[in-house]
């Protein structure tokens, strides 16, 4: 279990929140998180790179010159891989880069990654009412009051979609907003700081528990 301070919109400490998730054993934690990260990153690859073999390159049906008597090396086709414009030997072909990871492993990796970032986790009260209209400047000021460096990459986790917060954060390259039900290992590890509302933390513990 990890205890975190809860801050309000002004950055003042107003309570405590606890994060208690079932995580991987210490000797297996790095492996399971790395496996989940690889699955996510490799899953983004289209795998459409393709080259033509000598069988697929057009032309080359006729023998360029007779076998003997010319003084030149033997040649059977102008599309040999040794020739300019010929086929490619062992070139890439369309393939699937996905690696298998079952649901149990994926959820364990998420819980482990989230709890491993406890030192960089900042829990805040619901602040949707403090943004009655989209205002990027006010959101960035609040993030600074919560103790986040302005140049840091911030992962902002909400329990449910709130349009004004989304519109306030979407033009800030260093701030990424996701829902508690859409956690992923890559975003958890990439962020310098993680800011989550108290209800989002409860949602995470509810959704991703065993």
GROMACS elastic network, one bead per residue, 0.5 to 0.9 nm:
[ bonds ]
;  ai    aj funct       b0    kb
    1    18     6  0.66427   500
    1    19     6  0.56342   500
    1    21     6  0.71163   500
    1   115     6  0.87833   500
    2    17     6  0.84223   500
    2    18     6  0.55100   500
    2    19     6  0.50485   500
    2    20     6  0.63516   500
    2    21     6  0.89987   500
    2   115     6  0.77915   500
    2   118     6  0.70180   500
    3    16     6  0.67703   500
    3    17     6  0.57416   500
    3    19     6  0.62997   500
    3    20     6  0.86550   500
    3   118     6  0.85364   500
    4    15     6  0.86441   500
    4    16     6  0.57010   500
    4    17     6  0.51119   500
    4    18     6  0.59291   500
    4    19     6  0.76792   500
    4   118     6  0.79125   500
    4   119     6  0.86775   500
    4   121     6  0.76577   500
    4   122     6  0.72796   500
    4   123     6  0.68014   500
    5    13     6  0.64737   500
    5    14     6  0.76439   500
    5    15     6  0.60239   500
    5    17     6  0.62064   500
    5    18     6  0.86684   500
    5   122     6  0.73275   500
    5   123     6  0.64887   500
    5   124     6  0.82742   500
    6    12     6  0.82847   500
    6    13     6  0.57458   500
    6    14     6  0.57616   500
    6    15     6  0.50169   500
    6    16     6  0.52897   500
    6    17     6  0.63063   500
    6   122     6  0.73042   500
    6   124     6  0.51168   500
    6   125     6  0.67263   500
    6   197     6  0.86054   500
    6   198     6  0.73921   500
    7    10     6  0.76532   500
    7    11     6  0.53269   500
    7    12     6  0.52080   500
    7    14     6  0.55693   500
    7    15     6  0.71754   500
    7    16     6  0.87665   500
    7   122     6  0.79120   500
    7   123     6  0.63739   500
    7   125     6  0.61870   500
    7   146     6  0.69909   500
    8    11     6  0.52734   500
    8    12     6  0.55355   500
    8    13     6  0.66134   500
    8    14     6  0.64737   500
    8   123     6  0.89222   500
    8   124     6  0.56908   500
    8   125     6  0.52115   500
    8   126     6  0.79799   500
    8   127     6  0.78698   500
    8   146     6  0.82668   500
    9    12     6  0.75221   500
    9   124     6  0.74161   500
    9   125     6  0.70251   500
    9   126     6  0.82152   500
    9   127     6  0.63051   500
    9   130     6  0.75679   500
    9   142     6  0.63315   500
    9   143     6  0.88670   500
    9   145     6  0.80469   500
    9   146     6  0.79915   500
   10   142     6  0.67966   500
   10   145     6  0.64701   500
   10   146     6  0.76901   500
   11    14     6  0.89934   500
   11   124     6  0.83693   500
   11   142     6  0.72420   500
   11   143     6  0.84954   500
   11   144     6  0.84926   500
   11   147     6  0.77148   500
   12   145     6  0.84709   500
   12   146     6  0.80260   500
   13    16     6  0.83756   500
   13   124     6  0.89828   500
   14   125     6  0.86535   500
   16   123     6  0.87353   500
   17   123     6  0.74849   500
   17   198     6  0.71989   500
   17   201     6  0.83351   500
   18   201     6  0.85038   500
   18   202     6  0.89817   500
   19   115     6  0.73041   500
   19   118     6  0.82708   500
   19   201     6  0.73097   500
   19   202     6  0.82992   500
   19   205     6  0.73745   500
   20   115     6  0.80956   500
   20   205     6  0.72528   500
   21   111     6  0.62165   500
   21   112     6  0.78698   500
   21   114     6  0.88870   500
   21   115     6  0.71424   500
   21   205     6  0.65763   500
   21   208     6  0.81242   500
   21   209     6  0.65196   500
   21   210     6  0.85727   500
   22   108     6  0.75323   500
   22   111     6  0.68157   500
   22   112     6  0.76293   500
   22   209     6  0.70142   500
   22   210     6  0.72535   500
   23    26     6  0.86877   500
   23    29     6  0.77501   500
   23   108     6  0.61248   500
   23   109     6  0.76920   500
   23   110     6  0.86947   500
   23   111     6  0.57827   500
   23   113     6  0.85092   500
   23   115     6  0.77115   500
   24    27     6  0.81495   500
   24    28     6  0.61909   500
   24    29     6  0.50243   500
   24    30     6  0.87841   500
   24    32     6  0.77666   500
   24   108     6  0.65167   500
   24   109     6  0.74753   500
   24   111     6  0.82709   500
   24   112     6  0.60815   500
   25    28     6  0.53640   500
   25    29     6  0.57359   500
   26    29     6  0.52059   500
   26    30     6  0.77106   500
   27    30     6  0.73713   500
   27    31     6  0.81938   500
   28    31     6  0.53964   500
   28    32     6  0.62964   500
   28    33     6  0.87142   500
   29    32     6  0.54531   500
   29    33     6  0.62005   500
   29    34     6  0.84827   500
   29   109     6  0.76478   500
   29   112     6  0.68199   500
   29   113     6  0.85062   500
   30    33     6  0.53421   500
   30    34     6  0.59612   500
   30    35     6  0.85108   500
   30   112     6  0.89599   500
   31    34     6  0.51670   500
   31    35     6  0.60964   500
   31    36     6  0.86962   500
   32    35     6  0.50890   500
   32    36     6  0.62831   500
   32    37     6  0.86215   500
   32   105     6  0.71671   500
   32   106     6  0.82088   500
   32   108     6  0.77947   500
   32   109     6  0.56801   500
   32   112     6  0.86141   500
   33    36     6  0.51764   500
   33    37     6  0.61318   500
   33    38     6  0.86286   500
   33   106     6  0.84324   500
   33   108     6  0.83284   500
   33   110     6  0.74590   500
   33   112     6  0.72079   500
   33   113     6  0.65369   500
   33   185     6  0.73155   500
   34    38     6  0.61185   500
   34    39     6  0.85831   500
   34   109     6  0.83777   500
   34   185     6  0.89034   500
   35    38     6  0.51451   500
   35    39     6  0.62329   500
   35    40     6  0.87534   500
   35    99     6  0.87427   500
   35   101     6  0.79333   500
   35   106     6  0.88567   500
   35   109     6  0.83316   500
   36    39     6  0.50704   500
   36    40     6  0.63118   500
   36    41     6  0.87315   500
   36   101     6  0.71587   500
   36   105     6  0.79166   500
   36   106     6  0.61849   500
   36   109     6  0.63626   500
   36   110     6  0.82017   500
   36   184     6  0.89311   500
   36   185     6  0.68855   500
   36   186     6  0.86339   500
   37    40     6  0.52001   500
   37    41     6  0.61964   500
   37    42     6  0.84600   500
   37   109     6  0.87376   500
   37   184     6  0.85494   500
   37   185     6  0.58991   500
   37   186     6  0.59398   500
   38    41     6  0.51745   500
   38    42     6  0.57716   500
   38    43     6  0.80823   500
   38    98     6  0.89004   500
   38    99     6  0.79502   500
   39    42     6  0.53384   500
   39    43     6  0.58070   500
   39    44     6  0.88020   500
   39    97     6  0.86342   500
   39    98     6  0.63015   500
   39    99     6  0.55733   500
   39   100     6  0.73549   500
   39   101     6  0.73440   500
   40    43     6  0.51555   500
   40    44     6  0.68164   500
   40    98     6  0.83864   500
   40    99     6  0.89384   500
   40   184     6  0.82656   500
   40   185     6  0.79040   500
   40   186     6  0.72976   500
   41    44     6  0.55388   500
   41    45     6  0.74171   500
   41   186     6  0.78734   500
   42    45     6  0.54662   500
   42    46     6  0.88347   500
   42    97     6  0.57333   500
   42    98     6  0.59011   500
   42    99     6  0.76440   500
   43    46     6  0.78275   500
   43    96     6  0.84637   500
   43    97     6  0.64156   500
   43    98     6  0.51214   500
   43    99     6  0.77829   500
   44    47     6  0.89753   500
   44    97     6  0.86035   500
   44    98     6  0.85782   500
   45    48     6  0.83959   500
   45    96     6  0.82261   500
   45    97     6  0.67477   500
   45    98     6  0.83785   500
   46    49     6  0.81670   500
   46    94     6  0.85401   500
   46    95     6  0.82967   500
   46    96     6  0.76553   500
   46    97     6  0.80152   500
   47    50     6  0.86141   500
   47    93     6  0.80032   500
   47    94     6  0.53146   500
   47    95     6  0.50588   500
   47    96     6  0.58069   500
   47    97     6  0.66111   500
   48    92     6  0.87714   500
   48    93     6  0.71908   500
   48    95     6  0.68383   500
   48    96     6  0.87210   500
   49    92     6  0.59869   500
   49    93     6  0.59320   500
   49    94     6  0.56822   500
   49    95     6  0.82097   500
   50    91     6  0.71843   500
   50    92     6  0.50879   500
   50    94     6  0.57752   500
   51    87     6  0.80127   500
   51    88     6  0.65723   500
   51    89     6  0.89830   500
   51    90     6  0.88407   500
   51    91     6  0.56577   500
   51    92     6  0.59063   500
   51    93     6  0.63556   500
   52    55     6  0.75799   500
   52    56     6  0.53928   500
   52    57     6  0.60138   500
   52    86     6  0.87215   500
   52    87     6  0.56396   500
   52    88     6  0.60208   500
   52    89     6  0.86803   500
   52    91     6  0.76437   500
   52    92     6  0.88586   500
   52    93     6  0.85191   500
   53    56     6  0.53036   500
   53    57     6  0.64618   500
   53    81     6  0.80107   500
   53    86     6  0.80100   500
   53    88     6  0.51195   500
   53    89     6  0.65802   500
   53    90     6  0.81312   500
   53    91     6  0.77843   500
   54    57     6  0.54127   500
   54    58     6  0.84476   500
   54    60     6  0.88520   500
   54    79     6  0.58497   500
   54    80     6  0.61284   500
   54    81     6  0.65859   500
   54    86     6  0.62468   500
   54    88     6  0.67671   500
   54    89     6  0.81747   500
   55    58     6  0.81049   500
   55    79     6  0.84636   500
   55    87     6  0.74128   500
   56    87     6  0.74170   500
   57    60     6  0.81491   500
   57    79     6  0.67837   500
   57    85     6  0.82760   500
   57    86     6  0.68263   500
   57    87     6  0.60011   500
   58    61     6  0.85926   500
   58    79     6  0.79046   500
   59    62     6  0.81542   500
   59    77     6  0.85001   500
   59    78     6  0.76107   500
   59    79     6  0.69572   500
   60    63     6  0.72787   500
   60    64     6  0.79996   500
   60    76     6  0.82382   500
   60    79     6  0.52577   500
   60    80     6  0.81858   500
   60    86     6  0.88112   500
   61    64     6  0.88993   500
   61    76     6  0.86288   500
   61    77     6  0.65509   500
   61    78     6  0.82257   500
   61    79     6  0.86112   500
   62    65     6  0.86351   500
   62    76     6  0.75540   500
   62    77     6  0.64945   500
   62    78     6  0.82453   500
   63    66     6  0.71101   500
   63    67     6  0.86434   500
   63    75     6  0.68542   500
   63    77     6  0.53443   500
   63    78     6  0.76785   500
   64    75     6  0.66641   500
   64    76     6  0.65932   500
   64    77     6  0.62168   500
   64    78     6  0.65877   500
   65    68     6  0.85699   500
   65    70     6  0.79308   500
   65    74     6  0.81935   500
   65    75     6  0.71492   500
   65    76     6  0.79933   500
   66    69     6  0.75118   500
   66    70     6  0.73858   500
   66    74     6  0.80196   500
   66    75     6  0.82455   500
   66    76     6  0.88300   500
   67    70     6  0.78514   500
   67    72     6  0.89145   500
   67    73     6  0.83737   500
   67    74     6  0.57460   500
   67    75     6  0.72886   500
   67    76     6  0.83009   500
   68    71     6  0.74158   500
   68    72     6  0.82142   500
   68    73     6  0.87109   500
   68    74     6  0.75270   500
   69    72     6  0.80085   500
   70    73     6  0.82770   500
   72    75     6  0.85703   500
   75    78     6  0.75435   500
   75    80     6  0.83035   500
   76    79     6  0.87493   500
   76    80     6  0.78555   500
   77    80     6  0.57173   500
   77    83     6  0.89546   500
   77    86     6  0.88978   500
   78    81     6  0.87693   500
   78    82     6  0.88985   500
   78    83     6  0.64917   500
   78    84     6  0.83158   500
   78    85     6  0.80479   500
   78    86     6  0.67566   500
   79    82     6  0.80207   500
   79    83     6  0.63400   500
   79    84     6  0.78365   500
   79    85     6  0.64620   500
   79    87     6  0.59848   500
   80    83     6  0.54383   500
   80    84     6  0.83419   500
   80    85     6  0.83476   500
   80    86     6  0.50199   500
   80    87     6  0.61469   500
   80    88     6  0.86532   500
   81    84     6  0.76301   500
   81    85     6  0.79541   500
   81    88     6  0.56123   500
   81    89     6  0.64236   500
   82    85     6  0.89042   500
   82    86     6  0.68097   500
   82    87     6  0.82397   500
   82    88     6  0.88408   500
   83    86     6  0.51943   500
   83    87     6  0.82085   500
   84    87     6  0.87131   500
   88    91     6  0.56606   500
   90    93     6  0.87292   500
   92    95     6  0.84423   500
   96    99     6  0.86805   500
  101   104     6  0.82249   500
  101   105     6  0.62490   500
  101   106     6  0.63398   500
  102   105     6  0.54519   500
  102   106     6  0.62229   500
  102   107     6  0.87625   500
  103   106     6  0.50707   500
  103   107     6  0.61329   500
  103   108     6  0.85022   500
  104   107     6  0.53647   500
  104   108     6  0.61657   500
  104   109     6  0.86400   500
  104   210     6  0.86547   500
  105   108     6  0.50713   500
  105   109     6  0.61047   500
  105   110     6  0.86495   500
  106   109     6  0.51374   500
  106   110     6  0.62927   500
  106   111     6  0.87838   500
  107   110     6  0.50380   500
  107   111     6  0.62216   500
  107   112     6  0.85346   500
  107   208     6  0.63371   500
  107   209     6  0.82984   500
  107   210     6  0.84597   500
  108   111     6  0.52146   500
  108   112     6  0.60798   500
  108   113     6  0.85262   500
  108   208     6  0.82772   500
  108   209     6  0.89207   500
  108   210     6  0.85859   500
  109   112     6  0.50993   500
  109   113     6  0.59904   500
  109   114     6  0.84849   500
  109   185     6  0.73091   500
  110   113     6  0.51656   500
  110   114     6  0.60448   500
  110   115     6  0.85700   500
  110   183     6  0.73259   500
  110   184     6  0.65227   500
  110   185     6  0.57878   500
  110   188     6  0.85056   500
  110   208     6  0.79714   500
  111   114     6  0.52103   500
  111   115     6  0.61303   500
  111   116     6  0.84160   500
  111   204     6  0.87233   500
  111   205     6  0.86910   500
  111   208     6  0.69109   500
  111   209     6  0.80668   500
  112   115     6  0.53894   500
  112   116     6  0.59800   500
  112   117     6  0.87979   500
  113   116     6  0.51368   500
  113   117     6  0.66042   500
  113   184     6  0.89394   500
  113   185     6  0.63770   500
  113   188     6  0.67314   500
  113   189     6  0.71465   500
  114   117     6  0.54560   500
  114   118     6  0.70182   500
  114   121     6  0.88771   500
  114   183     6  0.88830   500
  114   185     6  0.79505   500
  114   188     6  0.64823   500
  114   189     6  0.84091   500
  115   118     6  0.52311   500
  115   119     6  0.87584   500
  115   121     6  0.89425   500
  116   119     6  0.77161   500
  116   120     6  0.89416   500
  117   120     6  0.53971   500
  117   121     6  0.62768   500
  117   188     6  0.76572   500
  117   189     6  0.78460   500
  117   193     6  0.84343   500
  117   194     6  0.78922   500
  118   122     6  0.83346   500
  118   194     6  0.86925   500
  119   122     6  0.83813   500
  119   193     6  0.88637   500
  120   192     6  0.71380   500
  120   193     6  0.50743   500
  120   194     6  0.60219   500
  120   195     6  0.84273   500
  121   193     6  0.62644   500
  121   195     6  0.59364   500
  121   196     6  0.73621   500
  122   146     6  0.74418   500
  122   147     6  0.83545   500
  122   148     6  0.88058   500
  122   193     6  0.75366   500
  122   194     6  0.60746   500
  122   196     6  0.62835   500
  122   197     6  0.83558   500
  123   146     6  0.89241   500
  123   194     6  0.84247   500
  123   195     6  0.59102   500
  123   196     6  0.50218   500
  123   197     6  0.54524   500
  123   198     6  0.58575   500
  123   200     6  0.89682   500
  123   201     6  0.78452   500
  124   127     6  0.79197   500
  124   146     6  0.80444   500
  124   195     6  0.71918   500
  124   196     6  0.62347   500
  124   198     6  0.59018   500
  125   196     6  0.86118   500
  125   197     6  0.55142   500
  125   198     6  0.57364   500
  125   199     6  0.80004   500
  126   129     6  0.77406   500
  126   130     6  0.87755   500
  126   158     6  0.87331   500
  126   197     6  0.58070   500
  126   198     6  0.70345   500
  126   199     6  0.74858   500
  127   130     6  0.52979   500
  127   131     6  0.70841   500
  127   165     6  0.88063   500
  127   197     6  0.82057   500
  128   131     6  0.54346   500
  128   132     6  0.72227   500
  128   162     6  0.71213   500
  128   164     6  0.74635   500
  128   165     6  0.67937   500
  129   132     6  0.58304   500
  130   133     6  0.86887   500
  131   134     6  0.63844   500
  131   135     6  0.69515   500
  131   138     6  0.78627   500
  131   139     6  0.79265   500
  131   164     6  0.65106   500
  131   165     6  0.70557   500
  131   168     6  0.86446   500
  132   135     6  0.86935   500
  132   164     6  0.70372   500
  133   164     6  0.57173   500
  133   165     6  0.84982   500
  133   167     6  0.89143   500
  133   168     6  0.84779   500
  134   138     6  0.88120   500
  134   139     6  0.88201   500
  134   163     6  0.80787   500
  134   165     6  0.65608   500
  134   166     6  0.80706   500
  134   167     6  0.56594   500
  134   169     6  0.86566   500
  135   138     6  0.55744   500
  135   139     6  0.65424   500
  135   140     6  0.89083   500
  135   164     6  0.77819   500
  135   165     6  0.81793   500
  135   167     6  0.77879   500
  135   168     6  0.50794   500
  135   169     6  0.84637   500
  136   139     6  0.51985   500
  136   140     6  0.62019   500
  136   141     6  0.86045   500
  136   165     6  0.85043   500
  136   167     6  0.77850   500
  136   169     6  0.61160   500
  136   170     6  0.85205   500
  136   171     6  0.78000   500
  136   172     6  0.79043   500
  137   140     6  0.52220   500
  137   141     6  0.61598   500
  137   142     6  0.86876   500
  137   168     6  0.79450   500
  138   141     6  0.50428   500
  138   142     6  0.62234   500
  138   143     6  0.86834   500
  138   168     6  0.83737   500
  139   142     6  0.51178   500
  139   143     6  0.62597   500
  139   144     6  0.87358   500
  139   165     6  0.78531   500
  139   168     6  0.66648   500
  139   169     6  0.73590   500
  140   143     6  0.50312   500
  140   144     6  0.62862   500
  140   145     6  0.86777   500
  140   150     6  0.78057   500
  140   168     6  0.87922   500
  140   169     6  0.83312   500
  140   172     6  0.88168   500
  141   144     6  0.51458   500
  141   145     6  0.62867   500
  141   146     6  0.87569   500
  142   146     6  0.62538   500
  142   147     6  0.89090   500
  143   146     6  0.51097   500
  143   147     6  0.68263   500
  143   148     6  0.59059   500
  143   149     6  0.83129   500
  143   150     6  0.79959   500
  143   154     6  0.89116   500
  143   195     6  0.83567   500
  144   147     6  0.53021   500
  144   148     6  0.50228   500
  144   149     6  0.63470   500
  144   150     6  0.64433   500
  145   148     6  0.72687   500
  146   195     6  0.87043   500
  148   151     6  0.84334   500
  148   152     6  0.69526   500
  148   154     6  0.80300   500
  148   192     6  0.89958   500
  148   193     6  0.69924   500
  148   195     6  0.89379   500
  149   152     6  0.53436   500
  149   153     6  0.86871   500
  149   193     6  0.87976   500
  150   153     6  0.83955   500
  150   174     6  0.84706   500
  151   154     6  0.89984   500
  151   174     6  0.71711   500
  152   174     6  0.65912   500
  152   175     6  0.84523   500
  152   191     6  0.78025   500
  152   192     6  0.57381   500
  152   193     6  0.69744   500
  153   173     6  0.82914   500
  153   175     6  0.60229   500
  153   176     6  0.79245   500
  153   190     6  0.77740   500
  153   191     6  0.50461   500
  153   192     6  0.50554   500
  153   193     6  0.64330   500
  153   194     6  0.85880   500
  154   174     6  0.60517   500
  154   176     6  0.62489   500
  154   177     6  0.84392   500
  154   190     6  0.89760   500
  154   191     6  0.54560   500
  154   192     6  0.60694   500
  154   193     6  0.50142   500
  154   194     6  0.57303   500
  154   195     6  0.69921   500
  155   174     6  0.84878   500
  155   175     6  0.60137   500
  155   177     6  0.60239   500
  155   178     6  0.75124   500
  155   187     6  0.71381   500
  155   188     6  0.73513   500
  155   190     6  0.86416   500
  155   191     6  0.57510   500
  155   192     6  0.79443   500
  155   193     6  0.64233   500
  155   195     6  0.60599   500
  155   196     6  0.81120   500
  156   175     6  0.69445   500
  156   176     6  0.59678   500
  156   178     6  0.63651   500
  156   179     6  0.83467   500
  156   193     6  0.87031   500
  156   194     6  0.61288   500
  156   196     6  0.58248   500
  156   197     6  0.83727   500
  157   160     6  0.89438   500
  157   176     6  0.85255   500
  157   177     6  0.59739   500
  157   178     6  0.52186   500
  157   179     6  0.54471   500
  157   180     6  0.58534   500
  157   183     6  0.84638   500
  157   194     6  0.75483   500
  157   195     6  0.61926   500
  157   197     6  0.66677   500
  157   200     6  0.64657   500
  157   201     6  0.84499   500
  158   161     6  0.69490   500
  158   162     6  0.82518   500
  158   177     6  0.75706   500
  158   178     6  0.65094   500
  158   180     6  0.58244   500
  158   181     6  0.89990   500
  158   195     6  0.88071   500
  158   196     6  0.61876   500
  158   197     6  0.59013   500
  158   198     6  0.87322   500
  158   199     6  0.75910   500
  158   200     6  0.52121   500
  158   201     6  0.85669   500
  159   178     6  0.88323   500
  159   179     6  0.56884   500
  159   180     6  0.52494   500
  159   181     6  0.75813   500
  159   196     6  0.84740   500
  159   197     6  0.72135   500
  159   198     6  0.85066   500
  159   199     6  0.58292   500
  159   201     6  0.78500   500
  159   202     6  0.84441   500
  159   203     6  0.63644   500
  159   204     6  0.83721   500
  160   179     6  0.61000   500
  160   180     6  0.75240   500
  160   181     6  0.86313   500
  160   200     6  0.79084   500
  161   165     6  0.83446   500
  161   166     6  0.76755   500
  161   178     6  0.85191   500
  161   179     6  0.69072   500
  162   165     6  0.56169   500
  162   166     6  0.62467   500
  162   167     6  0.87695   500
  163   166     6  0.50014   500
  163   167     6  0.60383   500
  163   168     6  0.84556   500
  164   167     6  0.51691   500
  164   168     6  0.60547   500
  164   169     6  0.86523   500
  165   168     6  0.50219   500
  165   169     6  0.61798   500
  165   170     6  0.85422   500
  165   177     6  0.87322   500
  166   169     6  0.52915   500
  166   170     6  0.59355   500
  166   177     6  0.70589   500
  167   170     6  0.54538   500
  167   171     6  0.77148   500
  168   171     6  0.71633   500
  168   172     6  0.82067   500
  169   172     6  0.55991   500
  169   173     6  0.85414   500
  169   175     6  0.64161   500
  169   176     6  0.73610   500
  169   177     6  0.71738   500
  170   173     6  0.76359   500
  170   175     6  0.76295   500
  170   176     6  0.75848   500
  170   177     6  0.78984   500
  171   175     6  0.84559   500
  172   175     6  0.55289   500
  172   176     6  0.79993   500
  173   176     6  0.74786   500
  174   191     6  0.89340   500
  175   191     6  0.89133   500
  176   187     6  0.84609   500
  176   191     6  0.87091   500
  178   181     6  0.82911   500
  178   182     6  0.63898   500
  178   183     6  0.71963   500
  179   182     6  0.52332   500
  179   183     6  0.69356   500
  179   200     6  0.77662   500
  180   183     6  0.57992   500
  180   196     6  0.85870   500
  180   200     6  0.55645   500
  180   201     6  0.75721   500
  180   203     6  0.63641   500
  180   204     6  0.57209   500
  180   207     6  0.84806   500
  181   200     6  0.87702   500
  181   203     6  0.75941   500
  181   204     6  0.69893   500
  181   207     6  0.70931   500
  181   208     6  0.85863   500
  183   186     6  0.89161   500
  183   187     6  0.76530   500
  183   188     6  0.76169   500
  183   204     6  0.84517   500
  184   187     6  0.58511   500
  184   188     6  0.64590   500
  184   189     6  0.89270   500
  185   188     6  0.51508   500
  185   189     6  0.61897   500
  185   190     6  0.85309   500
  186   189     6  0.53740   500
  186   190     6  0.60028   500
  186   191     6  0.87105   500
  187   190     6  0.51101   500
  187   191     6  0.61718   500
  188   191     6  0.59205   500
  188   192     6  0.88517   500
  188   193     6  0.89406   500
  188   194     6  0.75705   500
  189   192     6  0.80006   500
  191   194     6  0.65627   500
  196   199     6  0.81185   500
  196   200     6  0.59881   500
  196   201     6  0.64746   500
  197   200     6  0.50482   500
  197   201     6  0.64470   500
  197   202     6  0.88144   500
  198   201     6  0.52056   500
  198   202     6  0.64415   500
  198   203     6  0.86637   500
  199   202     6  0.50456   500
  199   203     6  0.60751   500
  199   204     6  0.86174   500
  200   204     6  0.61020   500
  200   205     6  0.86301   500
  201   204     6  0.50974   500
  201   205     6  0.63457   500
  201   206     6  0.86085   500
  202   205     6  0.51878   500
  202   206     6  0.61225   500
  202   207     6  0.86279   500
  203   207     6  0.59362   500
  203   208     6  0.82752   500
  204   207     6  0.52631   500
  204   208     6  0.57319   500
  204   209     6  0.78066   500
  205   208     6  0.55887   500
  205   209     6  0.55362   500
  206   209     6  0.57506   500
  207   210     6  0.86546   500
